[in-house]
Each structure stands twice: as structure tokens, then as C-alpha cells.
């Protein structure tokens, strides 16, 4: 099932900021073909919330992954999501306080790559 771009846009608007950071992290890992440990998600926010959000987004069709020995490999990210996630995070930053751009940079640093 292919998700309509409008559905993805609405999902991004309605998602929590932490959830959007998770999607940004997943997208960076996918783009750079880097696997990660499930526990790495806990660096973004509360472990149960982050893992639940991660699984729900996969079930929704935003991305897909495989796992082996607690190592996660992202195998697919919806192209529209990939193009829109960082823009979405920065738009939220404009509406909130200054900590948001730092959290985006923190994700970039966590993945050891320059953001998209």
C-alpha cells in the first residue's frame, strides 16, 4: 500500500516532536546504510515510547526494517517522508524555543553524519 503524500504530511504535523526526531534518526540511518541497536532509540526519549512509536510507524508503512541480535537495519523509508522530515522539524523549532535546533544537531551528531 502506497501512502499518499498528504497523509504523510498530516502525520508529521500531528506527531510528537520526539516522534519526529525518531523518524529523522531512522531516515539518516537508512540514507547512510547504518544499522543501530534498539537501545539507541532510548537516547532520543523514553525507551517504551520510542520503541512503540518506532514499531507503529513501521506498521503504518513509513519505513521498514529487519532485526537480528537486537541490531536494526532500516530497509526502506518512504521517499516523501525522507524529503520532508528535516523541514518539518525546523518548522516546529520556529514555533517553539531554541532547544529544538540543538536536538536536531544532536541527532546529526549521534549518527555522525551531516544532516540532510
LOMIFI-707807 format. One record per atom (N, C-alpha, C, CB): residue number from 0; x, y, z. Coordinates in nm, 3 decimals, decimal comma. Last residue first. Glycine has a CB too. Layout:
SITE  seq       xx       yy       zz
SITE  NUM        X        Y        Z
...
This chain:
SITE  seq       xx       yy       zz
SITE  115    2,049    1,593    0,645
SITE  115    2,004    1,601    0,505
SITE  115    1,958    1,742    0,472
SITE  115    1,890    1,502    0,479
SITE  114    2,343    1,639    0,851
SITE  114    2,200    1,623    0,825
SITE  114    2,166    1,641    0,679
SITE  114    2,121    1,722    0,907
SITE  113    2,645    1,456    0,846
SITE  113    2,579    1,585    0,829
SITE  113    2,433    1,558    0,796
SITE  113    2,647    1,671    0,717
SITE  112    2,693    1,204    1,095
SITE  112    2,685    1,248    0,956
SITE  112    2,624    1,387    0,954
SITE  112    2,603    1,149    0,869
SITE  111    2,665    1,073    1,337
SITE  111    2,800    1,107    1,288
SITE  111    2,801    1,141    1,139
SITE  111    2,894    0,991    1,313
SITE  110    2,440    1,030    1,472
SITE  110    2,461    0,943    1,355
SITE  110    2,593    0,971    1,287
SITE  110    2,348    0,961    1,256
SITE  109    2,474    1,226    1,661
SITE  109    2,457    1,088    1,705
SITE  109    2,481    0,992    1,590
SITE  109    2,315    1,068    1,764
SITE  108    2,473    1,458    1,508
SITE  108    2,598    1,415    1,573
SITE  108    2,590    1,268    1,615
SITE  108    2,627    1,503    1,696
SITE  107    2,202    1,460    1,433
SITE  107    2,307    1,457    1,331
SITE  107    2,438    1,406    1,391
SITE  107    2,328    1,598    1,269
SITE  106    2,093    1,480    1,688
SITE  106    2,067    1,360    1,610
SITE  106    2,171    1,348    1,499
SITE  106    1,923    1,362    1,550
SITE  105    2,190    1,736    1,751
SITE  105    2,228    1,623    1,835
SITE  105    2,204    1,491    1,760
SITE  105    2,149    1,624    1,967
SITE  104    2,056    1,892    1,569
SITE  104    2,202    1,879    1,556
SITE  104    2,250    1,758    1,636
SITE  104    2,274    2,008    1,604
SITE  103    1,805    1,865    1,688
SITE  103    1,827    1,816    1,552
SITE  103    1,976    1,796    1,528
SITE  103    1,767    1,915    1,447
SITE  102    1,849    1,988    1,931
SITE  102    1,815    1,845    1,931
SITE  102    1,830    1,786    1,791
SITE  102    1,672    1,824    1,984
SITE  101    1,898    2,249    1,849
SITE  101    2,005    2,173    1,913
SITE  101    1,975    2,024    1,913
SITE  101    2,026    2,221    2,056
SITE  100    1,646    2,328    1,757
SITE  100    1,756    2,311    1,661
SITE  100    1,873    2,232    1,720
SITE  100    1,805    2,447    1,613
SITE   99    1,508    2,317    2,019
SITE   99    1,479    2,226    1,909
SITE   99    1,589    2,218    1,805
SITE   99    1,353    2,268    1,844
SITE   98    1,568    2,514    2,202
SITE   98    1,627    2,381    2,223
SITE   98    1,607    2,289    2,103
SITE   98    1,566    2,317    2,347
SITE   97    1,441    2,758    2,167
SITE   97    1,568    2,736    2,099
SITE   97    1,626    2,596    2,116
SITE   97    1,666    2,835    2,148
SITE   96    1,084    2,684    2,141
SITE   96    1,203    2,752    2,193
SITE   96    1,330    2,705    2,124
SITE   96    1,215    2,728    2,343
SITE   95    0,863    2,702    1,861
SITE   95    0,893    2,668    2,000
SITE   95    1,018    2,740    2,045
SITE   95    0,910    2,515    2,016
SITE   94    0,841    2,759    1,597
SITE   94    0,723    2,782    1,680
SITE   94    0,749    2,759    1,828
SITE   94    0,609    2,693    1,634
SITE   93    1,079    2,679    1,487
SITE   93    1,043    2,820    1,477
SITE   93    0,927    2,855    1,571
SITE   93    1,006    2,855    1,333
SITE   92    1,064    2,405    1,521
SITE   92    1,161    2,481    1,600
SITE   92    1,126    2,629    1,599
SITE   92    1,304    2,459    1,547
SITE   91    0,884    2,329    1,326
SITE   91    0,845    2,320    1,467
SITE   91    0,937    2,404    1,555
SITE   91    0,846    2,174    1,514
SITE   90    1,048    2,366    1,106
SITE   90    0,926    2,446    1,118
SITE   90    0,876    2,444    1,261
SITE   90    0,817    2,394    1,022
SITE   89    1,240    2,167    1,156
SITE   89    1,279    2,308    1,164
SITE   89    1,158    2,400    1,171
SITE   89    1,366    2,345    1,045
SITE   88    1,086    1,935    1,115
SITE   88    1,149    1,961    1,244
SITE   88    1,186    2,108    1,259
SITE   88    1,273    1,873    1,262
SITE   87    1,016    1,962    0,842
SITE   87    0,913    1,957    0,946
SITE   87    0,970    1,990    1,083
SITE   87    0,846    1,820    0,949
SITE   86    1,268    1,937    0,726
SITE   86    1,192    2,062    0,711
SITE   86    1,084    2,071    0,819
SITE   86    1,129    2,072    0,569
SITE   85    1,318    1,670    0,787
SITE   85    1,401    1,774    0,847
SITE   85    1,331    1,911    0,838
SITE   85    1,538    1,780    0,778
SITE   84    1,107    1,533    0,641
SITE   84    1,123    1,523    0,786
SITE   84    1,207    1,636    0,846
SITE   84    1,185    1,390    0,820
SITE   83    1,077    1,531    0,360
SITE   83    1,006    1,631    0,441
SITE   83    1,044    1,636    0,588
SITE   83    0,862    1,606    0,430
SITE   82    1,213    1,323    0,233
SITE   82    1,231    1,459    0,184
SITE   82    1,177    1,565    0,280
SITE   82    1,165    1,475    0,050
SITE   81    1,120    1,100    0,371
SITE   81    1,262    1,129    0,369
SITE   81    1,290    1,273    0,328
SITE   81    1,335    1,033    0,276
SITE   80    0,849    1,108    0,302
SITE   80    0,890    1,127    0,441
SITE   80    1,037    1,168    0,446
SITE   80    0,868    0,998    0,523
SITE   79    0,878    1,044    0,031
SITE   79    0,821    1,174    0,071
SITE   79    0,858    1,206    0,216
SITE   79    0,667    1,174    0,053
SITE   78    0,986    0,781    0,045
SITE   78    1,062    0,891   -0,015
SITE   78    1,008    1,028    0,025
SITE   78    1,060    0,878   -0,167
SITE   77    0,992    0,573    0,325
SITE   77    0,907    0,640    0,227
SITE   77    0,978    0,765    0,175
SITE   77    0,770    0,676    0,287
SITE   76    1,258    0,357    0,354
SITE   76    1,196    0,477    0,408
SITE   76    1,116    0,540    0,296
SITE   76    1,303    0,578    0,467
SITE   75    1,385    0,033    0,421
SITE   75    1,302    0,118    0,335
SITE   75    1,257    0,239    0,416
SITE   75    1,179    0,040    0,279
SITE   74    1,542   -0,095    0,604
SITE   74    1,546   -0,144    0,466
SITE   74    1,467   -0,058    0,369
SITE   74    1,495   -0,285    0,461
SITE   73    1,745   -0,056    0,877
SITE   73    1,634    0,005    0,806
SITE   73    1,646   -0,033    0,658
SITE   73    1,631    0,161    0,825
SITE   72    1,826   -0,285    1,112
SITE   72    1,870   -0,238    0,981
SITE   72    1,746   -0,184    0,908
SITE   72    1,940   -0,353    0,898
SITE   71    1,919   -0,331    1,443
SITE   71    1,813   -0,290    1,350
SITE   71    1,877   -0,237    1,222
SITE   71    1,720   -0,182    1,413
SITE   70    2,007   -0,582    1,660
SITE   70    2,060   -0,483    1,566
SITE   70    1,952   -0,457    1,461
SITE   70    2,195   -0,532    1,500
SITE   69    1,924   -0,795    1,813
SITE   69    1,897   -0,661    1,864
SITE   69    1,961   -0,549    1,780
SITE   69    1,947   -0,651    2,006
SITE   68    1,970   -1,013    1,640
SITE   68    2,050   -0,995    1,761
SITE   68    2,044   -0,851    1,813
SITE   68    2,195   -1,034    1,734
SITE   67    1,822   -0,839    1,384
SITE   67    1,893   -0,963    1,416
SITE   67    1,983   -0,934    1,535
SITE   67    1,975   -1,018    1,293
SITE   66    1,563   -0,705    1,188
SITE   66    1,638   -0,705    1,313
SITE   66    1,701   -0,843    1,334
SITE   66    1,547   -0,667    1,433
SITE   65    1,464   -0,475    0,935
SITE   65    1,489   -0,611    0,980
SITE   65    1,568   -0,600    1,110
SITE   65    1,568   -0,696    0,871
SITE   64    1,206   -0,241    0,839
SITE   64    1,335   -0,279    0,896
SITE   64    1,342   -0,429    0,918
SITE   64    1,360   -0,205    1,028
SITE   63    1,051    0,043    0,685
SITE   63    1,055   -0,098    0,717
SITE   63    1,195   -0,132    0,768
SITE   63    1,017   -0,186    0,594
SITE   62    0,828    0,327    0,708
SITE   62    0,957    0,265    0,684
SITE   62    0,946    0,117    0,716
SITE   62    1,069    0,332    0,769
SITE   61    0,559    0,383    0,701
SITE   61    0,654    0,492    0,679
SITE   61    0,795    0,441    0,651
SITE   61    0,656    0,585    0,798
SITE   60    0,358    0,201    0,760
SITE   60    0,417    0,198    0,627
SITE   60    0,515    0,309    0,597
SITE   60    0,311    0,202    0,527
SITE   59    0,253    0,142    1,004
SITE   59    0,180    0,240    0,922
SITE   59    0,235    0,246    0,780
SITE   59    0,188    0,378    0,987
SITE   58    0,452   -0,016    1,111
SITE   58    0,323   -0,078    1,079
SITE   58    0,240    0,012    0,988
SITE   58    0,245   -0,109    1,207
SITE   57    0,643    0,186    1,153
SITE   57    0,672    0,077    1,060
SITE   57    0,540    0,012    1,016
SITE   57    0,767   -0,028    1,125
SITE   56    0,513    0,331    1,347
SITE   56    0,545    0,395    1,219
SITE   56    0,578    0,292    1,113
SITE   56    0,662    0,492    1,235
SITE   55    0,504    0,140    1,555
SITE   55    0,380    0,191    1,497
SITE   55    0,405    0,255    1,360
SITE   55    0,313    0,292    1,592
SITE   54    0,778    0,111    1,616
SITE   54    0,703   -0,004    1,564
SITE   54    0,574    0,043    1,495
SITE   54    0,669   -0,103    1,678
SITE   53    0,833    0,376    1,708
SITE   53    0,911    0,313    1,601
SITE   53    0,832    0,200    1,536
SITE   53    1,045    0,259    1,655
SITE   52    0,661    0,398    1,926
SITE   52    0,646    0,488    1,812
SITE   52    0,715    0,429    1,689
SITE   52    0,704    0,628    1,844
SITE   51    0,773    0,198    2,093
SITE   51    0,634    0,189    2,047
SITE   51    0,609    0,275    1,924
SITE   51    0,540    0,229    2,158
SITE   50    1,029    0,306    2,137
SITE   50    1,015    0,176    2,070
SITE   50    0,873    0,160    2,016
SITE   50    1,049    0,061    2,166
SITE   49    0,962    0,545    2,266
SITE   49    1,039    0,545    2,141
SITE   49    1,023    0,414    2,066
SITE   49    1,186    0,571    2,170
SITE   48    0,824    0,452    2,494
SITE   48    0,759    0,542    2,399
SITE   48    0,831    0,534    2,264
SITE   48    0,758    0,688    2,452
SITE   47    1,022    0,298    2,622
SITE   47    0,897    0,236    2,578
SITE   47    0,826    0,321    2,474
SITE   47    0,805    0,213    2,697
SITE   46    1,236    0,501    2,662
SITE   46    1,251    0,377    2,588
SITE   46    1,122    0,317    2,536
SITE   46    1,317    0,279    2,673
SITE   45    1,212    0,846    2,608
SITE   45    1,177    0,734    2,693
SITE   45    1,171    0,605    2,611
SITE   45    1,042    0,759    2,763
SITE   44    1,452    0,950    2,357
SITE   44    1,344    0,973    2,454
SITE   44    1,322    0,849    2,537
SITE   44    1,214    1,015    2,384
SITE   43    1,699    0,909    2,238
SITE   43    1,612    1,014    2,186
SITE   43    1,503    1,049    2,287
SITE   43    1,548    0,972    2,054
SITE   42    1,813    0,692    2,347
SITE   42    1,888    0,817    2,359
SITE   42    1,804    0,936    2,314
SITE   42    2,017    0,810    2,277
SITE   41    1,657    0,483    2,272
SITE   41    1,636    0,537    2,406
SITE   41    1,716    0,664    2,431
SITE   41    1,671    0,434    2,510
SITE   40    1,758    0,398    2,033
SITE   40    1,638    0,480    2,030
SITE   40    1,612    0,547    2,164
SITE   40    1,517    0,396    1,990
SITE   39    1,961    0,227    2,110
SITE   39    1,998    0,360    2,062
SITE   39    1,877    0,454    2,056
SITE   39    2,062    0,351    1,925
SITE   38    1,846   -0,018    2,160
SITE   38    1,868    0,071    2,275
SITE   38    1,911    0,211    2,233
SITE   38    1,972    0,011    2,368
SITE   37    1,865   -0,138    1,912
SITE   37    1,734   -0,093    1,959
SITE   37    1,751    0,007    2,074
SITE   37    1,647   -0,213    2,003
SITE   36    2,149   -0,025    1,728
SITE   36    2,090   -0,108    1,833
SITE   36    1,954   -0,050    1,873
SITE   36    2,184   -0,117    1,956
SITE   35    2,175    0,002    1,369
SITE   35    2,185    0,054    1,505
SITE   35    2,118   -0,041    1,602
SITE   35    2,122    0,194    1,515
SITE   34    2,330    0,040    1,044
SITE   34    2,246   -0,030    1,140
SITE   34    2,264    0,033    1,276
SITE   34    2,280   -0,182    1,144
SITE   33    2,341    0,256    0,775
SITE   33    2,399    0,224    0,906
SITE   33    2,295    0,155    0,994
SITE   33    2,451    0,352    0,975
SITE   32    2,307    0,390    0,529
SITE   32    2,319    0,244    0,535
SITE   32    2,387    0,198    0,663
SITE   32    2,396    0,192    0,414
SITE   31    2,243    0,649    0,517
SITE   31    2,385    0,619    0,532
SITE   31    2,412    0,470    0,547
SITE   31    2,439    0,692    0,651
SITE   30    1,967    0,641    0,501
SITE   30    2,042    0,710    0,395
SITE   30    2,191    0,672    0,398
SITE   30    2,026    0,862    0,410
SITE   29    1,907    0,513    0,747
SITE   29    1,876    0,450    0,618
SITE   29    1,962    0,510    0,507
SITE   29    1,727    0,467    0,585
SITE   28    1,988    0,704    0,934
SITE   28    2,049    0,570    0,935
SITE   28    2,026    0,498    0,803
SITE   28    1,991    0,487    1,051
SITE   27    1,816    0,914    0,862
SITE   27    1,961    0,929    0,850
SITE   27    2,031    0,794    0,846
SITE   27    2,015    1,013    0,965
SITE   26    1,565    0,795    0,922
SITE   26    1,597    0,837    0,787
SITE   26    1,747    0,853    0,766
SITE   26    1,526    0,968    0,756
SITE   25    1,587    0,760    1,199
SITE   25    1,569    0,643    1,112
SITE   25    1,609    0,679    0,969
SITE   25    1,421    0,594    1,117
SITE   24    1,602    1,032    1,276
SITE   24    1,711    0,939    1,306
SITE   24    1,706    0,817    1,214
SITE   24    1,704    0,895    1,454
SITE   23    1,349    1,118    1,193
SITE   23    1,468    1,181    1,136
SITE   23    1,590    1,089    1,156
SITE   23    1,494    1,319    1,203
SITE   22    1,188    0,961    1,357
SITE   22    1,180    0,946    1,212
SITE   22    1,302    1,006    1,143
SITE   22    1,054    1,012    1,159
SITE   21    1,266    1,066    1,607
SITE   21    1,287    0,924    1,576
SITE   21    1,286    0,902    1,425
SITE   21    1,179    0,837    1,645
SITE   20    1,175    1,326    1,580
SITE   20    1,319    1,302    1,594
SITE   20    1,353    1,156    1,564
SITE   20    1,366    1,340    1,737
SITE   19    0,903    1,275    1,577
SITE   19    0,966    1,328    1,456
SITE   19    1,117    1,312    1,461
SITE   19    0,929    1,475    1,437
SITE   18    0,871    1,193    1,842
SITE   18    0,843    1,102    1,733
SITE   18    0,908    1,147    1,603
SITE   18    0,694    1,088    1,714
SITE   17    0,930    1,433    1,972
SITE   17    1,016    1,316    1,993
SITE   17    0,996    1,215    1,882
SITE   17    0,988    1,251    2,130
SITE   16    0,709    1,581    1,887
SITE   16    0,843    1,622    1,847
SITE   16    0,942    1,506    1,864
SITE   16    0,889    1,743    1,929
SITE   15    0,438    1,378    1,765
SITE   15    0,511    1,447    1,871
SITE   15    0,648    1,487    1,819
SITE   15    0,525    1,357    1,997
SITE   14    0,241    1,437    1,470
SITE   14    0,336    1,359    1,550
SITE   14    0,397    1,444    1,660
SITE   14    0,446    1,301    1,462
SITE   13    0,095    1,605    1,307
SITE   13    0,031    1,555    1,429
SITE   13    0,127    1,478    1,521
SITE   13   -0,085    1,465    1,393
SITE   12    0,269    1,652    1,095
SITE   12    0,216    1,765    1,171
SITE   12    0,161    1,718    1,305
SITE   12    0,106    1,838    1,092
SITE   11    0,309    1,392    0,997
SITE   11    0,422    1,469    1,051
SITE   11    0,375    1,586    1,136
SITE   11    0,509    1,520    0,937
SITE   10    0,049    1,331    0,910
SITE   10    0,111    1,251    1,015
SITE   10    0,226    1,327    1,080
SITE   10    0,161    1,116    0,959
SITE    9    0,023    1,513    0,701
SITE    9   -0,062    1,527    0,820
SITE    9   -0,004    1,449    0,938
SITE    9   -0,206    1,478    0,790
SITE    8    0,217    1,406    0,526
SITE    8    0,228    1,543    0,575
SITE    8    0,146    1,563    0,701
SITE    8    0,183    1,643    0,467
SITE    7    0,105    1,153    0,478
SITE    7    0,235    1,163    0,545
SITE    7    0,254    1,303    0,603
SITE    7    0,349    1,128    0,447
SITE    6   -0,124    1,232    0,342
SITE    6   -0,136    1,154    0,466
SITE    6   -0,007    1,164    0,546
SITE    6   -0,171    1,005    0,435
SITE    5   -0,015    1,353    0,118
SITE    5   -0,096    1,434    0,211
SITE    5   -0,113    1,364    0,345
SITE    5   -0,233    1,463    0,149
SITE    4    0,103    1,140   -0,016
SITE    4    0,188    1,243    0,043
SITE    4    0,112    1,327    0,145
SITE    4    0,245    1,333   -0,066
SITE    3   -0,039    0,822    0,057
SITE    3   -0,047    0,950   -0,013
SITE    3    0,041    1,052    0,060
SITE    3   -0,194    1,000   -0,021
SITE    2    0,132    0,514    0,064
SITE    2    0,071    0,623    0,139
SITE    2    0,071    0,750    0,055
SITE    2    0,144    0,646    0,274
SITE    1    0,064    0,213   -0,093
SITE    1    0,139    0,338   -0,100
SITE    1    0,063    0,447   -0,026
SITE    1    0,163    0,380   -0,248
SITE    0    0,084   -0,117    0,000
SITE    0    0,000    0,000    0,000
SITE    0    0,089    0,125    0,000
SITE    0   -0,096   -0,001    0,122
